[in-house]
Amino acid sequence: MTESILSPMSVSIGIGFIMIAFQEFFETVSWKYYAGGAVLDIAIVLLSQCLALLNI
């Protein structure tokens, strides 16, 4: 099974690196957005893995 370079996990890691690089900007962002983003990110990764298992 080959995996695209734009898999949900690699996109998540990329977003993490961007957040670290622009850390001063993201200090003004509310923690609610971080929590929502984390939940959405985990849901996307789990959903994509479930769909891959079902071959959809």
PEURKA-V410434 format. One line per field, one symbol per residue. phi: phi as a letter, one per 20 degrees, with the letter a starting at -180 (. if undefined). psi: psi as a letter, one per 20 degrees, with the letter a starting at -180 (. if undefined). burial: I if it has 16 or more other C-alpha atoms within 10 Angstrom, else O. A space follows every 10 residues. Layout:
BEGIN
phi=???
psi=???
burial=???
END
This chain:
BEGIN
phi=.edffefgff ffffffffff fdgffffeef ffffffffff ffffffffff fffele
psi=pqpqikqhgh hggghghghg hlhhgihipq hhhggghggg ggggggghhg hhhil.
burial=OOOOOOOIIO OIOOOOOOOO OOOOOOOOOO OOOOOOOOOO IOOOIOOIOO OOOOOO
END
